[in-house]
Amino acid sequence: MSDTIDYGNLMHRAMRGLIQEVLQSVADNGLPGQHHFFITFDTLHPDVEIADWLSDRYPGEMTVVMQHWFDNLQVMDDGFTVTLNFGDNPEPLYIPYDAIKTFVDPSVEFGLRFETHDSDDDDEILPAPVELRHEAPEEDDKPKGDAEVVSLDSFRK
């Protein structure tokens, strides 16, 4: 038995489970109301599966939006698959929960950020709340339904 309770890893698992539960509800019932998600993930994670041209274009980190159009959302214990539209090119993605850096639903000002902290033994991933600032969305000429890669800077202090 350990001398300490590993709260960081317990929170990590709980928050990943929350994401899994939310995505499973969306897979079963669709997105309710104005809910939508910005999901930032590590494109270099060994279990991430994305098209080569996407990993070339977004080395290290990518943020996708699940809002108007997505398809084939399948939620598993270790991650999820979803097909998103990138400029009229539907692309399947597999994102393991361990690769997620942030999960934000700006419609209700909810967000999670998983930060890596260096320690003597190894990296520890800790969940942290994301502080959101409510800003009016910018309208543009993009056709609705395309997946977007966005910066979450507008949601951070």
matplotlib code that plots the C-alpha trace (Angstrom):
import matplotlib.pyplot as plt

x = [0.0, 1.2, 2.0, -0.1, -3.3, -2.7, -5.3, -3.9, -4.4, -7.8, -9.0, -7.4, -9.5, -12.6, -12.4, -11.6, -14.7, -16.8, -15.7, -16.5, -20.0, -20.7, -19.6, -21.6, -24.7, -24.0, -23.5, -26.8, -28.9, -27.1, -26.0, -28.7, -29.5, -26.5, -23.9, -20.7, -17.2, -13.7, -11.4, -7.6, -5.4, -1.8, -1.3, 2.0, 0.3, 1.2, -2.4, -3.9, -5.1, -5.5, -4.7, -1.0, -1.8, -3.5, -0.6, 1.7, -0.4, -0.8, 2.3, 2.0, -1.5, -4.8, -8.2, -11.3, -14.9, -17.9, -20.9, -22.9, -21.7, -19.9, -20.5, -19.7, -19.2, -18.2, -17.2, -15.0, -13.3, -9.9, -11.0, -13.4, -13.7, -15.5, -15.6, -15.2, -15.3, -12.1, -12.9, -15.3, -13.0, -14.5, -11.8, -12.1, -10.2, -9.4, -8.6, -7.6, -8.8, -5.1, -4.3, -6.9, -5.3, -8.6, -12.3, -14.4, -18.2, -18.4, -22.2, -22.3, -18.8, -17.5, -14.0, -11.3, -7.6, -5.1, -1.7, 1.6, 3.9, 7.5, 8.4, 11.5, 9.9, 7.8, 5.3, 2.1, -1.1, -3.4, -6.9, -7.6, -10.7, -10.5, -11.6, -13.9, -14.6, -17.9, -17.3, -19.6, -18.7, -17.4, -19.5, -17.6, -18.1, -17.2, -19.9, -21.5, -20.7, -16.9, -14.7, -12.6, -9.2, -9.4, -7.2, -8.5, -6.6, -9.9, -11.1, -7.9, -6.9]
y = [0.0, 3.5, 6.1, 8.7, 9.0, 9.9, 12.6, 13.7, 10.4, 9.9, 13.2, 12.5, 9.3, 10.9, 13.8, 11.5, 9.5, 12.6, 13.3, 9.7, 10.0, 13.3, 12.0, 8.8, 10.9, 12.9, 9.6, 8.3, 11.5, 14.2, 17.5, 19.2, 22.9, 25.1, 22.7, 22.3, 21.2, 22.5, 19.5, 20.1, 17.0, 16.0, 14.9, 13.2, 10.9, 7.3, 6.2, 9.2, 8.2, 11.1, 11.6, 12.3, 15.7, 16.7, 15.6, 17.4, 20.6, 20.4, 19.0, 18.7, 20.0, 20.4, 21.7, 20.4, 21.6, 19.3, 21.4, 21.6, 18.5, 15.4, 11.7, 8.2, 9.2, 6.0, 6.1, 3.5, 3.0, 4.4, 7.0, 8.0, 8.1, 10.8, 11.9, 15.6, 17.7, 19.7, 21.9, 19.4, 16.5, 14.1, 12.7, 10.0, 10.7, 8.5, 10.5, 8.6, 10.3, 10.4, 12.6, 15.3, 18.6, 20.6, 19.9, 23.0, 23.6, 27.4, 27.3, 26.7, 28.0, 24.6, 23.5, 21.1, 21.5, 18.7, 20.1, 18.2, 19.0, 17.8, 15.7, 13.8, 10.4, 11.2, 13.5, 13.9, 15.0, 17.0, 18.2, 21.9, 24.0, 26.2, 29.8, 30.9, 34.5, 34.9, 36.6, 37.1, 34.7, 36.2, 35.6, 34.7, 33.4, 29.8, 27.3, 25.9, 22.2, 22.4, 21.3, 24.2, 24.3, 27.1, 28.8, 28.5, 31.7, 33.6, 31.3, 31.7, 34.6]
z = [0.0, -0.9, 1.8, -0.1, -2.0, -5.6, -6.0, -9.3, -11.0, -9.4, -10.7, -14.1, -14.4, -13.1, -15.6, -18.5, -17.4, -17.5, -21.1, -22.0, -20.5, -22.2, -25.6, -25.1, -24.4, -27.6, -29.6, -28.3, -28.4, -30.4, -29.2, -27.1, -27.4, -28.1, -26.7, -28.7, -27.9, -28.5, -28.0, -28.1, -28.2, -28.7, -32.3, -31.3, -28.8, -30.0, -30.2, -32.0, -35.5, -37.9, -41.6, -42.4, -43.9, -40.7, -38.5, -40.9, -40.7, -36.9, -35.4, -31.7, -31.0, -32.7, -31.7, -33.3, -33.0, -32.7, -33.4, -36.6, -38.5, -37.3, -38.1, -36.9, -33.3, -31.4, -27.8, -26.3, -22.9, -24.1, -26.6, -29.3, -33.1, -35.0, -38.6, -39.1, -42.2, -43.1, -46.1, -47.7, -46.9, -44.3, -42.2, -39.5, -36.2, -33.3, -30.1, -27.0, -23.8, -22.6, -25.6, -24.7, -23.4, -23.1, -23.4, -23.5, -24.0, -24.3, -24.5, -20.7, -19.9, -18.9, -19.5, -18.4, -19.0, -18.4, -17.5, -17.5, -14.5, -14.4, -11.4, -10.4, -11.4, -14.5, -15.9, -14.0, -15.7, -13.5, -14.4, -13.9, -14.6, -17.6, -17.0, -19.7, -20.8, -22.6, -26.0, -28.9, -31.8, -34.9, -38.1, -41.2, -44.7, -43.8, -44.7, -41.6, -41.0, -41.5, -38.6, -37.4, -35.7, -33.2, -30.6, -27.0, -26.1, -26.0, -23.2, -21.1, -18.8]

ax = plt.figure().add_subplot(projection="3d")
ax.plot(x, y, z, "-o")
ax.set_aspect("equal")
plt.show()
